[in-house]
């Protein structure tokens, strides 16, 4: 039975509750972050916690816990569970509000741990499909619990292609990011990733570091995206996934390309040693 940290207490997952008048319930007011472990250790924990606090700041949500306190709660929650690899979700809710609307500063903290289930190996070996969806997000730099845009984008993508792994947000012909991922393209051995209007992904940052001077952060048009030699998406849950089809367009020869394969090898060396 999973053990969660809920507003100061460790409880069994089946008993985890927050009040119905929490602003997360009434108004969708809250932020979250998600990370995973490798060899049992949280990957880039401080960076994820910094992003969580930054998300809270962007939506003016009180976050009275500092990085050290948050890290200690995460480590304690992991010790209450016993998974070989874990996915860790932190949520800060708005707590109770004035008239069920304006926050009072009494935020709640939730830390939930579950087994980390990797994507099927064939998804990485064969590559996946994505669908571009013209849709904007409010405050994309903040990781909020408002996932209505992501859910509706995913539904549109699945109607267009039931096998699509991800929906890719586009705005005015410019590629931004996936609903739960960042994205890169490769053309002539040079990688590019959208520079603005995206969540600062922790996996994205690691990939940028691995690529070094082989990556360019800039606007990418949807036409470029569909015509790229190679495409990938990145996230904590998906890690690095080769994309072999965008909408009705086959990427490269329809299989993961050599630059992606080289990057995946570097990623395995970084995370698994």
Buried (B, 14 or more C-beta within 10 A) or exposed (E): EBBBBBBEEBBEBEEBEBEEEBBBBBBBBBBBBBBBBBEEEBBBBEBBBBBBBBBBEBBEBBBEBEEEEBBEBBEEBBEBBEBEBBBBBBBBBBBBBEEEEEBEEBBBBBBBBBEBEEEEEEBBEEBBBBBBBEBEBEEBBBBBBBBEBBEBBBEBBEEBBEEBBBBBBBBEBBBBBBBBBBBBBBBEEBBBBBEEBBBBBBBBBBBBEBBEEBBBBEBBEBEBBBEBBBBBBBBBBBBBBBBBBBBEEEBBEEBBBEBBEEBBEBBEEBBEE
